[in-house]
Amino acid sequence: MDKGYEKEGFATFKIKSSVANKFRKYSREIGQSQSMTLLLMLDFFEGNNISPSENMGPKMQTLEAAMKKRINALIAIIRDIEQNQTLPTKGMLQAIFEELPAQSKKKVNHSFEEAFKNLTKNQPSLSKTKPEIDHNDIRKVLGRLKEVKPSFGKPYWKLALTTSEINHLKSKYHVYHD
């Protein structure tokens, strides 16, 4: 029996037998009584402010277009983040490693400390004009790198340093530009 409607009586409607058969079949498909099926239909039309004589085509197409616009906006936001935040960090890291002396293919596993020692030895003007590179700072920066693998787009590296840590490094190494 229908919950909440047990004590109510029944009323009859005059409808065509083909329509009644179709309605009964539909009621069985959704697993509801005929009264509850009709009540669900009425609630749907009233709740969504839709007339049964209206065509749903344009409304569905409008909804689909709105969803596509939102998805495109999200993609644009992600691309903007990638270009303005990820690629500059990647560029800075590449610039650091491009200054390293050429390595032989056999000696690939040497540490970053050796590479930076070679860098300062091979470029004496760098060590005279700028303070000596603190290897603890390099370890700290490299230790805070995390690889990010987005759902779409290429994987990239994220540098997780606080603003105060970055400002400390800028002042220590006399970097005054952004």
C-alpha positions in Angstrom: 0.0 0.0 0.0 1.1 3.6 -0.6 2.7 5.1 2.5 0.8 8.1 3.8 -2.2 7.4 1.6 -3.5 4.2 3.2 -6.8 5.6 4.5 -7.7 7.5 1.3 -10.3 6.2 -1.1 -10.0 5.7 -4.8 -11.3 7.8 -7.7 -11.7 6.8 -11.3 -10.6 8.6 -14.5 -11.9 8.0 -17.9 -8.9 7.4 -20.2 -8.4 5.5 -23.4 -7.6 1.8 -22.9 -4.3 2.0 -24.9 -3.2 4.9 -22.7 -4.2 3.1 -19.5 -2.2 0.0 -20.6 0.8 2.1 -21.3 0.5 3.8 -18.0 0.1 0.5 -16.1 3.2 -0.9 -17.9 5.2 2.2 -17.0 4.1 2.0 -13.3 5.3 -1.6 -13.2 8.7 -0.6 -14.7 9.4 2.0 -12.1 8.1 -0.3 -9.3 5.3 2.0 -8.0 1.6 1.8 -7.8 -0.5 3.7 -10.4 -1.4 6.4 -7.8 2.2 6.9 -6.7 3.4 7.0 -10.4 0.9 9.7 -11.2 1.8 11.6 -8.1 5.5 11.4 -9.0 4.8 12.7 -12.5 2.8 15.7 -11.1 5.5 16.5 -8.6 8.1 16.4 -11.3 6.2 18.8 -13.6 5.3 21.2 -10.8 8.8 21.1 -9.1 10.6 21.8 -12.4 8.1 24.3 -13.6 7.6 22.3 -16.8 4.5 21.8 -18.8 3.9 18.3 -20.3 3.2 20.0 -23.7 6.7 21.7 -23.7 9.5 20.4 -25.8 12.6 19.7 -23.6 15.0 19.8 -26.5 16.2 23.5 -26.2 16.4 23.3 -22.4 18.6 20.3 -22.5 20.7 21.8 -25.2 21.1 24.9 -23.2 22.1 22.9 -20.1 24.6 21.0 -22.1 26.1 24.2 -23.6 26.4 25.7 -20.1 28.2 22.6 -18.8 30.6 22.7 -21.8 31.3 26.4 -21.1 32.1 25.5 -17.4 34.4 22.7 -18.4 36.2 24.9 -20.9 36.6 27.5 -18.2 38.1 25.0 -15.9 40.5 23.8 -18.6 41.5 27.5 -19.1 42.1 28.0 -15.4 44.3 24.9 -15.2 46.3 26.0 -18.3 46.8 29.4 -16.8 48.1 27.9 -13.5 50.4 25.7 -15.5 51.8 28.6 -17.6 52.0 31.2 -14.8 53.1 29.0 -11.8 54.5 25.7 -13.0 56.5 26.7 -16.1 58.4 29.6 -14.5 59.5 27.2 -11.7 60.6 24.6 -14.2 62.4 27.3 -16.1 64.3 28.4 -13.0 65.4 24.8 -12.3 66.5 24.3 -15.9 68.5 27.5 -15.8 70.3 26.3 -12.7 71.1 23.0 -14.3 72.1 24.4 -17.7 74.9 26.3 -15.9 76.4 23.0 -14.7 79.5 21.8 -16.6 79.0 19.1 -19.3 78.9 15.7 -17.7 80.3 12.5 -19.2 77.8 9.8 -19.8 79.7 7.4 -17.5 79.6 9.7 -14.5 75.9 10.3 -14.0 75.4 9.5 -10.4 77.5 12.2 -8.8 75.8 14.4 -6.2 74.4 17.9 -6.5 77.1 19.1 -4.1 79.9 18.0 -6.5 78.1 19.7 -9.4 77.8 23.0 -7.5 81.4 22.8 -6.3 82.4 22.4 -10.0 80.2 25.3 -10.9 81.9 27.6 -8.4 85.4 26.4 -9.3 84.9 26.7 -13.1 83.5 30.2 -12.7 85.6 32.3 -10.4 83.8 35.5 -11.3 80.6 34.0 -9.9 82.2 33.2 -6.6 83.7 36.7 -6.2 80.6 38.7 -7.0 78.0 36.5 -5.2 78.1 34.8 -1.8 79.2 31.2 -1.8 76.4 28.7 -2.4 75.2 27.1 0.9 74.7 23.4 0.1 72.1 23.2 2.9 70.0 25.7 1.0 70.3 23.6 -2.1 69.3 20.4 -0.2 66.4 22.2 1.4 65.1 23.5 -2.0 65.5 20.1 -3.7 64.0 18.4 -0.8 60.8 20.5 -1.1 60.3 19.6 -4.8 57.3 17.4 -5.4 56.3 15.9 -8.7 52.7 16.7 -9.7 50.9 14.5 -12.2 47.7 16.3 -13.3 44.8 14.5 -14.9 45.5 16.2 -18.2 48.6 17.9 -19.2 52.2 17.1 -18.7 53.6 16.2 -15.2 55.5 19.0 -13.6 57.5 19.9 -10.4 56.1 22.0 -7.6 58.3 23.8 -5.2 56.7 24.0 -1.8 58.5 26.9 0.0 56.8 29.5 2.1 57.1 33.2 1.3 59.4 33.8 4.2 61.7 31.0 3.1 61.8 32.4 -0.5 62.4 36.0 0.8 65.3 34.7 3.0 66.9 33.0 0.1 66.5 36.1 -2.1 68.2 38.3 0.5 70.9 35.8 1.2 71.9 35.5 -2.5 71.1 39.1 -3.3 68.3 38.4 -5.7 66.1 41.5 -5.9 63.8 40.8 -8.8 60.7 38.7 -9.1 
